[in-house]
Amino acid sequence: MAIRDKALISAALEQGLITSEQYETARKEARRLQREELSTLCYQLRIPLNRFIHAFAALNDYPFIRPAQCLLDEKRLQRLSPTLCRQLRILPIHPTNDDKSVLSVVTDSPDNPVLKNQLGRIVKADYQLCVTDKATMDYQLQQLSHSQNLLSFDAVSEVSELLNEAYLNRASDIHIEALENYYLVRLRIDGSLQEYGRRYLPEEGVSLISRIKVMSNLDIAENRMPQDGGANHRTPMGNDFDLRIATAPTKFGERVTIRLLGTDNQLFTLQQLGMSDSALEQFSEIIQQPHGIILITGPTGSGKSTTLYAALSQLQCEEINILTAEDPVEMVIDGISQVQMNAKVNFASALRSFLRHDPDVIMVGEIRDTETGEVALKAATTGHLVLSTLHTNSAISSVTRLKDIGLEPFLIGSSLLGVIAQRLARRLCQHCKKPAMADADQLKALSLPEDSEVELWSPVGCPICGGSGYQGRIALFETFWVDDEVEALITENVDELTLRKRAKHFTSLAEDGKEKVLAGLTTFDEMRRLGLLTLFSEEDAA
């Protein structure tokens, strides 16, 4: 017997996962729609079911076992009856703590009275009862039987369930990978990949991919060439979002990557982005300029579009005509004309067309080639404010990148107002983070004095963050504003190192990251993961 919905909701309220106001709203909505209260809560607040189970486990002092932690202890399993394991829904797993003499037993039915009465007699050893979710338990018990019925595998419902789970976990991508003996599914949550609750047999994986191809109008018979397509999905509560789907042949079969678009339609303001006060003040001033170009740079998935939308939302008003060329249009903003790129319309042709529509502000999704760059920079020098993105690793290297694609230094210098480079770091869960004094290596890596007494925060894990210790992401910004001296240096075609030394209005990613680590918003390990700690030594050497 699974944990009752009322017990899960009560635990979520006690652990702070949901508030009483949120529960009341969901309860009324569930009654109106004649749906279950727990399911309504999950979709209204975008909280996966396993967070409620985690809250129940924390309230009752049970360790919560995530899918990736559910590793069967084969030796202990041989001493138990598989039939009894399936009947009581229990499995021995590798220890969750350092005491290997204590047997860890996982279940999804911890409040089953029969289990409590018989467990001690069955295991005949000291044990610790652990809790996991029903989907993970079902999969592990199915593996125990070694007899999966492929005829019962429903690819349609499996894909739908996978997409719903990705939506609830606020995942940005789903990766389905063909390995030698099974298909692995991972979700990218807060920028990091996390394994899904089950793995699929090769035959099941092929069915799964065929269903995805049918959804996205791809050729299901073609598995030797990459394909791209799109689809949309609706959750049980009527939330619609788009999917961008790409397939590729690999050694053991096809892999599929699904990007979820439009699942989070929150439009951020500039104040919510997380810029420092000085950077925010300068950026707010620069976007009010009547002409020039502002670039947002960074790798794919670093939040460039979010920053552009925040700037456009601040600029948008009745007196200003704003036109955008995007691929794709990720978020609709009232009062702005947004053009979707397609086979007949590219960035360069859209920009040329825009100049005949009397624009005040132009946003172009990305400067990819010489033609787009020339049109954008010429528009910036003829009385238009242009915002765009560029794929470079730092703000100052964007000047080099523009030269590389064939743009003249004098044109860059005369039109460029400023560049923002950004990265996304995982945000520390503010409910469970814990402090510790920085050691000598950390002080050195952060360029702090050896005798400094500095507290750095680290993740712990709780029901609110799903046990990861992180919840959401925070942007780190590198800002580079162009003044008269920098404009002259760009026109003179100086190198990046000279620009960096002479720039008076420049803040590096490392400096901004350091401030956010010391403020407890992210961690030292996140700085290392993003490769920002090495930037301190480079700056010191310079």
Disulfide bonds with the S-S distance in Angstrom:
none
